[in-house]
Amino acid sequence: PFRVPVDWKGMGLFDYPTLIKKPMDLGSVKRNISARKYKSIPDAADDIRLVWANCMTYNQDGSDFFLLAKNLGKKFEEKYSKIVKDFQL
């Protein structure tokens, strides 16, 4: 999960676009970084946070996906704060 856009049609999640206004996945973030579409590192970090937030918005608290997104988000913030500190972003 998280590496590709949610195939909400294929999965029959027809309420997904109603609940998730700006879909985001890590593959899109990677492509945007490679294409230099972000103006800054914090802009890329915002999209990464959006991946976790979208997952936790759509999935029920306590579900496997919710908990995975929560844990990955926590790990991301730990590593990102170190980058911010080391590079003074």
C-alpha positions in Angstrom: 0.0 0.0 0.0 0.9 3.7 -0.4 3.2 3.2 -3.4 0.5 3.6 -6.0 -2.8 5.6 -6.2 -5.8 3.9 -4.5 -7.7 2.1 -7.2 -11.0 3.1 -5.6 -13.1 2.1 -8.7 -11.5 -1.3 -8.9 -11.9 -1.9 -5.2 -15.5 -0.6 -5.2 -14.7 2.2 -2.8 -17.2 4.7 -4.5 -17.2 7.0 -1.4 -13.4 7.5 -1.6 -13.5 10.6 -3.8 -16.2 12.1 -1.6 -14.0 11.7 1.5 -10.5 12.2 0.0 -10.3 15.5 -1.8 -6.6 15.3 -2.8 -5.4 11.7 -3.3 -1.7 11.2 -2.9 0.6 8.2 -2.9 4.3 7.7 -2.4 4.9 6.8 -6.1 3.5 10.2 -7.1 5.7 11.9 -4.5 8.7 10.1 -5.9 7.8 11.2 -9.5 7.2 14.8 -8.4 10.6 14.8 -6.7 12.3 13.4 -9.8 10.5 15.9 -12.0 11.4 18.7 -9.6 7.8 19.7 -9.1 8.2 20.6 -5.5 9.5 24.1 -4.6 11.0 22.9 -1.4 11.6 19.9 0.8 8.8 20.9 3.2 6.4 20.8 0.2 7.3 17.2 -0.5 7.0 16.4 3.2 3.5 17.9 3.1 2.5 15.4 0.3 4.0 12.5 2.2 2.0 13.5 5.3 -1.1 13.7 3.0 -0.6 10.0 2.2 -0.9 9.1 5.9 -3.7 11.5 6.5 -5.8 10.3 3.6 -5.4 6.7 4.8 -6.4 7.5 8.4 -9.3 9.6 7.1 -10.7 6.8 5.0 -10.0 3.8 7.2 -11.5 3.2 10.6 -9.3 3.9 13.6 -7.8 0.7 14.8 -7.9 -1.0 11.3 -4.7 -2.5 9.9 -4.3 0.3 7.3 -5.0 3.1 9.8 -2.4 1.7 12.2 0.1 1.2 9.4 -0.3 4.8 8.2 -0.1 6.1 11.8 3.1 4.1 12.5 4.7 5.1 9.1 3.7 8.7 9.7 5.4 8.6 13.1 8.6 7.1 11.6 8.5 9.7 8.8 8.3 12.6 11.3 11.2 11.2 13.3 13.4 10.9 10.3 12.2 14.2 8.8 12.9 16.1 12.0 16.5 14.8 11.9 16.8 16.0 8.3 15.4 19.4 9.2 17.8 19.7 12.1 20.9 18.5 10.1 20.2 20.7 7.1 18.5 23.6 9.0 15.4 23.6 6.7 
